[in-house]
Amino acid sequence: QLQASGGGLVQSGGSLRLSCKPSEGTLHYWYMGWIRQAPGKEREFVAGVSWPGTRKNYAKSVKGRFTISRDNIENTVDLQMNSLKPEDTAIYYCVADRTEIASTRVPFWGQGTQVTVSS
């Protein structure tokens, strides 16, 4: 099971760093990503990173502000979120697939972590 942490309440323009770690097993050879869902809205792909981390892809709405990374020794995947906006408010889910993640069609989901950005 994928466990996400690091969410919280932050003011507009602030930063947060989310982290994802499996409760057991390894993230090796998995394409990892983050997907978010805001209240009353559909799920939205945020970012993805290949194994071992050479390829990264982002949604247009976060490109230049968010950075996805993975630590293959610590077995974690992080999402550094800078210049946060109120529209970034959502539950963020860590996800995994055997192929590139670029949409919300992903087979494996972890628990979410709430990110709230106040104006």
Backbone as ProteinMPNN parsed JSONL, in Angstrom:
{"seq_chain_A": "QLQASGGGLVQSGGSLRLSCKPSEGTLHYWYMGWIRQAPGKEREFVAGVSWPGTRKNYAKSVKGRFTISRDNIENTVDLQMNSLKPEDTAIYYCVADRTEIASTRVPFWGQGTQVTVSS", "coords_chain_A": {"N_chain_A": [[0.843, -1.188, 0.0], [0.482, 2.222, -0.799], [1.672, 5.006, 0.892], [0.937, 8.265, 1.545], [2.206, 11.428, 2.58], [2.661, 14.649, 4.178], [0.909, 16.648, 3.482], [-1.1, 19.623, 4.133], [-2.035, 22.833, 5.526], [-1.496, 25.832, 3.85], [-0.44, 29.139, 2.994], [-1.317, 31.1, 0.095], [1.148, 31.144, -2.409], [2.997, 29.867, -0.923], [4.881, 26.858, 0.041], [4.903, 23.267, -0.132], [5.88, 19.926, 0.62], [5.26, 16.813, -0.555], [5.32, 13.351, 0.245], [5.773, 9.945, -0.664], [5.561, 6.586, 0.229], [5.921, 3.072, 0.183], [4.049, 0.771, 2.214], [5.025, -1.719, 2.375], [7.355, -3.689, 0.491], [8.838, -2.632, -2.644], [9.501, 0.295, -4.659], [10.838, -0.024, -6.918], [11.275, -0.209, -10.408], [8.732, 0.635, -10.928], [6.6, 2.995, -12.497], [5.938, 6.071, -11.154], [3.571, 8.378, -9.701], [1.573, 11.385, -9.169], [-1.748, 12.226, -8.468], [-4.52, 14.386, -8.276], [-7.519, 15.442, -6.574], [-9.918, 17.804, -6.461], [-12.501, 19.332, -4.431], [-15.686, 18.543, -5.654], [-14.772, 18.331, -8.23], [-13.336, 16.644, -11.104], [-10.894, 13.993, -11.044], [-7.425, 14.762, -11.46], [-4.514, 14.457, -13.332], [-1.251, 15.058, -12.099], [1.655, 14.808, -11.903], [4.379, 12.723, -13.09], [6.914, 10.189, -12.805], [9.502, 8.296, -14.202], [11.001, 4.977, -13.836], [14.494, 4.724, -13.551], [14.08, 7.356, -12.814], [14.642, 9.078, -14.845], [12.912, 10.199, -16.683], [10.378, 12.655, -16.597], [7.101, 13.931, -16.23], [4.591, 16.462, -16.452], [1.484, 18.047, -15.523], [0.066, 20.771, -17.328], [-0.887, 22.747, -15.689], [0.692, 22.761, -13.434], [3.304, 22.798, -14.168], [6.579, 23.985, -13.886], [6.157, 24.91, -11.375], [5.811, 22.736, -9.672], [7.763, 19.906, -8.673], [8.62, 16.638, -9.322], [10.201, 13.865, -7.796], [12.353, 11.041, -7.126], [13.683, 8.858, -4.685], [15.676, 6.302, -4.877], [17.042, 4.776, -3.125], [16.047, 5.344, -0.576], [13.54, 4.604, -1.197], [11.311, 6.212, -1.885], [8.956, 8.605, -3.204], [8.7, 11.933, -4.054], [6.904, 15.068, -4.068], [7.553, 18.22, -4.719], [6.107, 21.224, -4.069], [5.789, 24.396, -5.107], [5.09, 27.96, -5.012], [2.329, 27.885, -4.489], [-1.171, 27.862, -5.222], [-4.59, 28.851, -4.546], [-6.217, 27.25, -6.152], [-4.849, 24.886, -6.224], [-5.676, 23.437, -4.147], [-6.644, 20.353, -2.917], [-7.166, 16.781, -2.61], [-4.346, 14.848, -2.636], [-3.073, 12.104, -4.337], [-0.867, 9.377, -4.252], [0.32, 7.384, -6.851], [0.773, 4.366, -8.868], [2.163, 2.605, -11.659], [2.933, 0.255, -14.286], [3.614, 1.331, -16.623], [4.068, 4.499, -18.407], [2.74, 7.239, -16.619], [0.262, 9.434, -17.323], [-2.238, 10.264, -17.114], [-5.385, 9.879, -15.402], [-5.92, 7.262, -15.366], [-4.944, 4.856, -13.748], [-3.686, 1.919, -12.225], [-2.95, 1.437, -9.527], [-3.419, 2.832, -6.414], [-2.675, 4.976, -3.676], [-3.387, 6.022, -0.314], [-4.845, 9.259, 0.209], [-3.548, 12.623, 0.667], [-4.346, 15.63, 2.226], [-4.213, 18.805, 0.772], [-4.364, 22.158, 1.372], [-4.759, 25.375, 0.245], [-4.719, 28.601, 1.215], [-6.143, 31.79, 0.407]], "CA_chain_A": [[0.0, 0.0, 0.0], [1.244, 3.457, -0.896], [1.309, 5.926, 1.965], [1.307, 9.646, 1.247], [2.269, 12.316, 3.736], [3.196, 15.974, 3.895], [-0.119, 17.639, 3.197], [-1.385, 20.566, 5.197], [-2.594, 24.13, 5.184], [-0.446, 26.796, 3.533], [-0.942, 30.343, 2.337], [-1.014, 31.252, -1.319], [2.541, 31.495, -2.626], [3.836, 29.018, -0.082], [5.386, 25.591, -0.472], [4.728, 22.028, 0.614], [6.549, 18.768, 0.007], [4.576, 15.559, -0.311], [6.166, 12.17, 0.122], [5.043, 8.68, -0.824], [6.401, 5.437, 0.561], [5.088, 1.884, 0.323], [4.061, 0.16, 3.534], [5.879, -2.887, 2.223], [7.796, -3.836, -0.877], [9.723, -1.651, -3.243], [9.003, 1.068, -5.785], [11.73, -0.269, -8.046], [10.705, -0.587, -11.695], [7.398, 1.202, -11.077], [6.404, 4.392, -12.855], [5.211, 6.645, -10.034], [2.969, 9.669, -10.024], [0.625, 12.029, -8.26], [-3.029, 12.633, -9.033], [-5.259, 15.123, -7.261], [-8.949, 15.636, -6.768], [-10.465, 18.938, -5.707], [-13.919, 19.143, -4.114], [-16.626, 18.779, -6.735], [-14.125, 18.276, -9.539], [-12.81, 15.348, -11.507], [-9.489, 13.743, -10.749], [-6.523, 15.418, -12.406], [-3.111, 14.053, -13.313], [-0.369, 16.146, -11.682], [3.045, 14.594, -12.309], [4.824, 11.348, -13.121], [8.356, 9.981, -12.938], [9.819, 6.927, -14.615], [12.09, 4.283, -13.146], [14.838, 5.103, -12.194], [13.88, 8.772, -12.559], [15.197, 9.857, -15.952], [11.841, 10.911, -17.386], [9.358, 13.247, -15.756], [6.078, 14.644, -16.973], [3.771, 17.298, -15.588], [0.313, 18.724, -16.056], [0.36, 22.17, -17.667], [-1.29, 23.625, -14.591], [1.689, 22.763, -12.356], [4.646, 22.813, -14.73], [7.338, 25.158, -13.474], [5.934, 25.156, -9.946], [5.946, 21.47, -8.968], [8.845, 19.031, -9.107], [8.527, 15.271, -8.818], [11.508, 13.215, -7.702], [12.319, 9.771, -6.417], [14.924, 8.423, -4.035], [15.615, 4.848, -5.064], [17.633, 4.128, -1.952], [15.064, 5.491, 0.495], [12.277, 4.009, -1.656], [10.266, 7.226, -1.767], [8.687, 9.523, -4.305], [8.298, 13.205, -3.493], [6.374, 16.125, -4.925], [7.83, 19.538, -4.18], [5.118, 22.148, -4.616], [6.119, 25.795, -4.829], [4.167, 28.978, -5.552], [1.005, 27.271, -4.425], [-2.342, 28.701, -5.477], [-5.814, 28.257, -3.978], [-6.744, 26.206, -7.036], [-4.111, 23.647, -5.985], [-6.326, 22.75, -3.039], [-7.164, 19.054, -3.355], [-6.544, 15.605, -2.014], [-3.293, 14.364, -3.532], [-2.886, 10.666, -4.248], [0.31, 8.753, -4.847], [-0.14, 6.291, -7.705], [1.831, 3.583, -9.495], [1.804, 1.82, -12.838], [4.097, -0.329, -14.941], [3.923, 2.163, -17.79], [4.048, 5.935, -18.149], [1.529, 7.827, -16.04], [-0.007, 10.766, -17.882], [-3.672, 10.487, -16.97], [-5.887, 9.342, -14.137], [-6.162, 5.828, -15.552], [-3.802, 4.213, -13.095], [-4.241, 0.789, -11.485], [-2.624, 1.351, -8.115], [-3.587, 4.105, -5.706], [-2.471, 4.99, -2.246], [-4.282, 6.932, 0.408], [-4.589, 10.642, -0.161], [-3.164, 13.589, 1.685], [-5.052, 16.868, 1.919], [-3.465, 20.051, 0.605], [-5.267, 23.299, 1.362], [-4.042, 26.63, 0.027], [-5.606, 29.725, 1.518], [-5.844, 33.006, -0.37]], "C_chain_A": [[0.885, 1.247, 0.0], [0.746, 4.434, 0.16], [1.85, 7.305, 1.644], [1.288, 10.471, 2.523], [2.759, 13.685, 3.285], [2.169, 17.033, 3.578], [-0.337, 18.565, 4.374], [-2.011, 21.83, 4.668], [-1.456, 25.118, 4.965], [-1.078, 28.004, 2.848], [-0.553, 30.365, 0.87], [0.417, 31.764, -1.49], [3.51, 30.636, -1.832], [4.223, 27.716, -0.745], [5.023, 24.437, 0.46], [5.488, 20.935, -0.122], [5.804, 17.514, 0.425], [5.551, 14.408, -0.499], [5.297, 10.927, 0.065], [6.012, 7.531, -0.574], [5.502, 4.221, 0.681], [5.17, 1.332, 1.734], [4.883, -1.125, 3.532], [6.289, -2.983, 0.762], [8.632, -2.667, -1.348], [9.037, -0.906, -4.381], [9.864, 0.853, -7.033], [10.952, -0.789, -9.245], [9.28, -0.099, -11.898], [7.483, 2.644, -11.575], [5.511, 4.969, -11.767], [4.627, 8.005, -10.401], [2.088, 10.201, -8.908], [-0.598, 12.47, -9.055], [-3.782, 13.356, -7.929], [-6.737, 15.21, -7.614], [-9.428, 16.752, -5.848], [-11.946, 18.698, -5.45], [-14.81, 19.478, -5.296], [-16.038, 18.728, -8.113], [-13.633, 16.874, -9.841], [-11.342, 15.221, -11.09], [-8.613, 14.324, -11.854], [-5.111, 14.869, -12.234], [-2.263, 15.266, -12.956], [1.05, 15.957, -12.221], [3.368, 13.112, -12.286], [6.326, 11.274, -13.293], [8.622, 8.515, -13.233], [10.79, 6.283, -13.624], [13.312, 4.385, -14.044], [14.707, 6.59, -11.89], [14.339, 9.664, -13.683], [14.139, 10.66, -16.697], [10.789, 11.393, -16.403], [8.343, 13.954, -16.645], [5.121, 15.332, -15.998], [2.514, 17.776, -16.302], [0.7, 20.185, -16.328], [0.096, 23.099, -16.49], [-0.244, 23.72, -13.482], [3.117, 22.882, -12.868], [5.347, 24.119, -14.378], [7.176, 25.493, -12.006], [6.155, 23.899, -9.109], [7.11, 20.677, -9.541], [8.672, 17.664, -8.479], [9.925, 14.661, -8.815], [11.345, 11.886, -6.985], [13.692, 9.476, -5.848], [14.886, 6.906, -4.031], [16.313, 4.078, -3.952], [16.65, 4.182, -0.782], [13.7, 4.929, 0.116], [11.106, 4.97, -1.477], [10.113, 7.998, -3.067], [8.125, 10.807, -3.703], [7.703, 14.136, -4.545], [6.611, 17.448, -4.212], [6.908, 20.536, -4.865], [5.45, 23.557, -4.164], [5.087, 26.722, -5.455], [2.735, 28.457, -5.578], [-0.101, 28.304, -4.579], [-3.567, 28.063, -4.833], [-6.388, 27.144, -4.851], [-5.949, 24.899, -6.963], [-4.707, 22.855, -4.832], [-6.999, 21.478, -3.533], [-6.621, 17.968, -2.431], [-5.563, 15.077, -3.053], [-3.041, 12.884, -3.258], [-1.585, 10.244, -4.926], [-0.171, 7.529, -5.631], [1.027, 5.592, -8.369], [1.288, 2.794, -10.676], [3.088, 1.228, -13.411], [4.499, 0.458, -16.177], [3.775, 3.637, -17.421], [2.697, 6.385, -17.61], [1.364, 9.224, -16.603], [-1.489, 11.091, -17.827], [-4.084, 9.938, -15.62], [-6.198, 7.851, -14.225], [-4.954, 5.056, -15.034], [-4.328, 3.086, -12.219], [-4.033, 0.81, -9.975], [-2.62, 2.732, -7.461], [-3.258, 3.938, -4.238], [-3.53, 5.857, -1.592], [-3.945, 8.352, -0.004], [-4.093, 11.466, 1.013], [-3.734, 14.945, 1.275], [-4.082, 18.044, 1.84], [-4.491, 21.177, 0.498], [-4.451, 24.58, 1.259], [-5.019, 27.775, 0.237], [-5.164, 30.97, 0.749], [-5.492, 34.178, 0.526]], "O_chain_A": [[1.894, 1.315, 0.701], [-0.457, 4.657, 0.299], [3.057, 7.497, 1.49], [0.473, 10.25, 3.419], [3.215, 13.854, 2.154], [2.518, 18.203, 3.42], [0.171, 18.331, 5.47], [-2.456, 21.897, 3.522], [-0.555, 25.229, 5.796], [-2.121, 27.894, 2.204], [0.417, 29.728, 0.459], [0.841, 32.696, -0.806], [4.719, 30.685, -2.061], [3.943, 27.487, -1.922], [4.86, 24.612, 1.668], [5.706, 21.014, -1.331], [5.725, 17.191, 1.61], [6.483, 14.485, -1.299], [4.225, 10.87, 0.668], [7.127, 7.508, -1.093], [4.408, 4.329, 1.236], [6.215, 1.406, 2.38], [5.375, -1.558, 4.574], [5.631, -2.413, -0.108], [9.073, -1.83, -0.56], [8.1, -1.42, -4.993], [9.638, 1.477, -8.07], [10.102, -1.672, -9.131], [8.674, -0.386, -12.93], [8.333, 3.415, -11.129], [4.445, 4.422, -11.484], [5.125, 8.691, -11.293], [1.89, 9.569, -7.871], [-0.491, 13.01, -10.157], [-3.687, 12.972, -6.763], [-7.141, 15.073, -8.769], [-9.35, 16.651, -4.624], [-12.582, 17.937, -6.179], [-14.709, 20.56, -5.874], [-16.721, 19.046, -9.087], [-13.528, 16.028, -8.953], [-10.659, 16.21, -10.823], [-9.004, 14.372, -13.021], [-4.583, 14.824, -11.123], [-2.513, 16.37, -13.441], [1.583, 16.828, -12.908], [2.734, 12.335, -11.571], [6.943, 12.178, -13.855], [8.053, 7.619, -12.609], [11.319, 6.929, -12.719], [13.175, 4.145, -15.244], [15.161, 7.052, -10.843], [14.425, 10.88, -13.513], [14.449, 11.698, -17.282], [10.363, 10.664, -15.507], [8.695, 14.507, -17.687], [4.878, 14.857, -14.889], [2.485, 17.894, -17.527], [1.55, 20.753, -15.642], [0.775, 24.112, -16.318], [-0.28, 24.65, -12.677], [4.045, 23.051, -12.076], [4.795, 25.207, -14.544], [7.956, 26.265, -11.448], [6.627, 23.979, -7.975], [7.409, 20.759, -10.732], [8.587, 17.536, -7.258], [10.728, 14.909, -9.715], [10.337, 11.637, -6.324], [14.719, 9.799, -6.444], [14.14, 6.3, -3.261], [16.181, 2.857, -3.86], [16.448, 3.188, -0.085], [12.815, 4.788, 0.96], [10.046, 4.589, -0.98], [11.013, 8.036, -3.907], [7.172, 10.762, -2.925], [7.966, 14.006, -5.741], [5.948, 17.759, -3.222], [6.925, 20.676, -6.088], [5.395, 23.868, -2.974], [4.311, 26.316, -6.32], [2.031, 28.583, -6.579], [0.012, 29.446, -4.135], [-3.58, 26.855, -4.598], [-6.982, 26.197, -4.336], [-6.34, 23.908, -7.58], [-4.29, 21.727, -4.569], [-7.82, 21.514, -4.45], [-5.747, 18.206, -1.597], [-5.921, 14.885, -4.215], [-2.826, 12.467, -2.12], [-1.257, 10.698, -6.023], [-0.97, 6.738, -5.131], [2.132, 6.132, -8.435], [0.131, 2.375, -10.696], [4.19, 1.651, -13.062], [5.592, 0.275, -16.713], [3.412, 3.983, -16.297], [1.647, 5.958, -18.092], [2.21, 10.094, -16.395], [-1.943, 12.069, -18.42], [-3.242, 9.576, -14.797], [-6.683, 7.254, -13.265], [-4.069, 4.661, -15.794], [-5.328, 3.274, -11.527], [-4.843, 0.263, -9.227], [-1.926, 3.652, -7.89], [-3.526, 2.899, -3.636], [-4.446, 6.355, -2.246], [-2.855, 8.606, -0.516], [-4.2, 11.073, 2.175], [-3.616, 15.355, 0.12], [-3.248, 18.245, 2.722], [-5.374, 21.148, -0.36], [-3.567, 24.836, 2.076], [-6.016, 27.899, -0.473], [-3.98, 31.171, 0.481], [-5.214, 35.272, 0.033]]}, "name": "protein", "num_of_chains": 1, "seq": "QLQASGGGLVQSGGSLRLSCKPSEGTLHYWYMGWIRQAPGKEREFVAGVSWPGTRKNYAKSVKGRFTISRDNIENTVDLQMNSLKPEDTAIYYCVADRTEIASTRVPFWGQGTQVTVSS"}
